Amino acid sequence: MSMQKLEAPTTLALIPLAWGEDALEATLAAQQSVVAANGGHCEVILLGAEGHDIACERAAQAGATRIWQVTHADLAGNDDMAALAMAASQALHQPLAERGAQTLVLLPPGIAGEELAARLAHLLSGHALGRCARLHWQNEAWVVERVTWGGRMRLSMRVESGLCFACLRGGRANFANSEPAQVTNTALVGGLPALMALDRRPTGQHLPPLDGAKLVVSGGRGVNERGFELLETLAVALGGTLGGSLPAVDAGMVPVMRQVGVSGKFVSPAIYLAVGISGTPQHLAGINPQTRIVAINTDVGADIFNVADVGVVADWNLLLPELLGVIKAQALI
Ligand SMILES: Cc1cc2nc3c(=O)[nH]c(=O)nc-3n(C[C@H](O)[C@H](O)[C@H](O)COP(=O)(O)OP(=O)(O)OC[C@H]3O[C@@H](n4cnc5c(N)ncnc54)[C@H](O)[C@@H]3O)c2cc1C
């Protein structure tokens, strides 16, 4: 007896046109990869202040059988995420009314797409699946694979019912389809939430951001205020920047935007200098596994030494002034 594989339900891609061609192509590529692996149809919702014939054509060439061009005049020049999410939830109304309860909605991959996915899940009582590595349809449920702990672990989740909002990277889209798509044009009415008035103030931060830094000098609970001053001097002298663990942020030693870890930033420098940091999984999750870690810690049994490329069992009170002295002597400061 031959087992017949059940096709996945139709996959919807929701693409804000204001996010540009890259977002359009990346989402269509993700949708193609899901449909290639699981079957089912592709439908696309293009959301913007006005219709966009080229985007519509690209979606059809990528294999969409149905395209919903949804416009809302209030989206013109409005980059407020709350307003976009509200418009997107309204744009989904009709397509979802025609779909089953287990519809998968793909948003553009990236941080903005993940935020939109979370907002939509909240507005429409669905599941925010976030950044997925793989999505497959198995025994009438979506099975989602996610990479976590900075690439050290893969999680598999099974979603048996409800609307799912996800982001996925799918390589390059193929635009070879020549079948026409059915296009439905809808103009939304009704006000969107007003833009939040943001008061921009200088942060007082003079160090480069963590993103893109080649060297991160990071301090943990084992470092006090004087130690962080030394770490900052060291970071500047070596052309790097400053980071910290969660307890260092909680103690007010470093701003929260410099927290490294599962609930902070993910960093990929060539070298990560960890001072007074024990090396918990929550902290290590924020460091690229390819990064070389240099650790300074008084505790020879600290977990950070299990992952460090260079480990120094020492008290920073003694080591950092010596190190800065050597650098100064070599006229690096
Ligand atoms: C949901 C959740 C999310 C979290 N997210 C994060 C996150 O994003 N980032 C994060 O960092 N943590 C996070 N944590 C917290 C995490 O579990 C740890 O509490 C934290 O990573 C420990 O930070 P630490 O290494 O600075 O402190 P500790 O574990 O207390 O380590 C301090 C180290 O300093 C050493 N030390 C002490 N004095 C000296 C000295 N004079 N010289 C040299 N070494 C010295 C000690 O030997 C020790 O190893 C999270 C926890 C939870 C539950």
PDBQT file of the ligand as one rigid body, heavy atoms in Angstrom, charges set to zero:
ROOT
HETATM    1  C1  LIG A 401      15.950  34.015  30.990  1.00  0.00    +0.000 C 
HETATM    2  C2  LIG A 401      17.352  34.441  31.309  1.00  0.00    +0.000 A 
HETATM    3  C3  LIG A 401      18.011  35.240  30.412  1.00  0.00    +0.000 A 
HETATM    4  C4  LIG A 401      19.330  35.641  30.675  1.00  0.00    +0.000 A 
HETATM    5  N1  LIG A 401      19.987  36.392  29.761  1.00  0.00    +0.000 NA
HETATM    6  C5  LIG A 401      21.281  36.713  29.969  1.00  0.00    +0.000 A 
HETATM    7  C6  LIG A 401      22.029  37.461  29.001  1.00  0.00    +0.000 A 
HETATM    8  O1  LIG A 401      21.507  37.852  27.952  1.00  0.00    +0.000 OA
HETATM    9  N2  LIG A 401      23.315  37.725  29.266  1.00  0.00    +0.000 N 
HETATM   10  C7  LIG A 401      23.943  37.332  30.416  1.00  0.00    +0.000 A 
HETATM   11  O2  LIG A 401      25.132  37.630  30.601  1.00  0.00    +0.000 OA
HETATM   12  N3  LIG A 401      23.252  36.645  31.344  1.00  0.00    +0.000 NA
HETATM   13  C8  LIG A 401      21.946  36.343  31.160  1.00  0.00    +0.000 A 
HETATM   14  N4  LIG A 401      21.266  35.671  32.127  1.00  0.00    +0.000 N 
HETATM   15  C9  LIG A 401      21.902  35.496  33.446  1.00  0.00    +0.000 C 
HETATM   16  C10 LIG A 401      22.802  34.288  33.519  1.00  0.00    +0.000 C 
HETATM   17  O3  LIG A 401      22.066  33.169  33.953  1.00  0.00    +0.000 OA
HETATM   18  C11 LIG A 401      23.950  34.523  34.552  1.00  0.00    +0.000 C 
HETATM   19  O4  LIG A 401      23.382  34.931  35.769  1.00  0.00    +0.000 OA
HETATM   20  C12 LIG A 401      24.932  35.563  34.084  1.00  0.00    +0.000 C 
HETATM   21  O5  LIG A 401      25.352  35.294  32.776  1.00  0.00    +0.000 OA
HETATM   22  C13 LIG A 401      26.149  35.551  34.995  1.00  0.00    +0.000 C 
HETATM   23  O6  LIG A 401      26.909  36.686  34.692  1.00  0.00    +0.000 OA
HETATM   24  P1  LIG A 401      28.422  36.797  35.134  1.00  0.00    +0.000 P 
HETATM   25  O7  LIG A 401      29.223  35.751  34.436  1.00  0.00    +0.000 OA
HETATM   26  O8  LIG A 401      28.824  38.225  34.931  1.00  0.00    +0.000 OA
HETATM   27  O9  LIG A 401      28.338  36.584  36.700  1.00  0.00    +0.000 OA
HETATM   28  P2  LIG A 401      28.803  35.352  37.593  1.00  0.00    +0.000 P 
HETATM   29  O10 LIG A 401      28.248  34.084  37.084  1.00  0.00    +0.000 OA
HETATM   30  O11 LIG A 401      28.502  35.729  39.013  1.00  0.00    +0.000 OA
HETATM   31  O12 LIG A 401      30.380  35.301  37.374  1.00  0.00    +0.000 OA
HETATM   32  C14 LIG A 401      31.251  36.255  37.883  1.00  0.00    +0.000 C 
HETATM   33  C15 LIG A 401      32.653  35.725  37.629  1.00  0.00    +0.000 C 
HETATM   34  O13 LIG A 401      33.607  36.701  38.004  1.00  0.00    +0.000 OA
HETATM   35  C16 LIG A 401      34.750  36.027  38.525  1.00  0.00    +0.000 C 
HETATM   36  N5  LIG A 401      35.496  36.999  39.325  1.00  0.00    +0.000 N 
HETATM   37  C17 LIG A 401      35.151  37.518  40.535  1.00  0.00    +0.000 A 
HETATM   38  N6  LIG A 401      36.074  38.412  40.919  1.00  0.00    +0.000 NA
HETATM   39  C18 LIG A 401      37.027  38.456  39.963  1.00  0.00    +0.000 A 
HETATM   40  C19 LIG A 401      38.244  39.185  39.800  1.00  0.00    +0.000 A 
HETATM   41  N7  LIG A 401      38.645  40.083  40.714  1.00  0.00    +0.000 N 
HETATM   42  N8  LIG A 401      38.974  38.980  38.694  1.00  0.00    +0.000 NA
HETATM   43  C20 LIG A 401      38.585  38.075  37.726  1.00  0.00    +0.000 A 
HETATM   44  N9  LIG A 401      37.436  37.337  37.852  1.00  0.00    +0.000 NA
HETATM   45  C21 LIG A 401      36.672  37.555  38.948  1.00  0.00    +0.000 A 
HETATM   46  C22 LIG A 401      34.149  34.884  39.315  1.00  0.00    +0.000 C 
HETATM   47  O14 LIG A 401      35.106  33.847  39.515  1.00  0.00    +0.000 OA
HETATM   48  C23 LIG A 401      32.986  34.467  38.433  1.00  0.00    +0.000 C 
HETATM   49  O15 LIG A 401      33.368  33.422  37.563  1.00  0.00    +0.000 OA
HETATM   50  C24 LIG A 401      19.957  35.264  31.882  1.00  0.00    +0.000 A 
HETATM   51  C25 LIG A 401      19.270  34.461  32.787  1.00  0.00    +0.000 A 
HETATM   52  C26 LIG A 401      17.986  34.060  32.504  1.00  0.00    +0.000 A 
HETATM   53  C27 LIG A 401      17.264  33.187  33.498  1.00  0.00    +0.000 C 
ENDROOT
TORSDOF 0
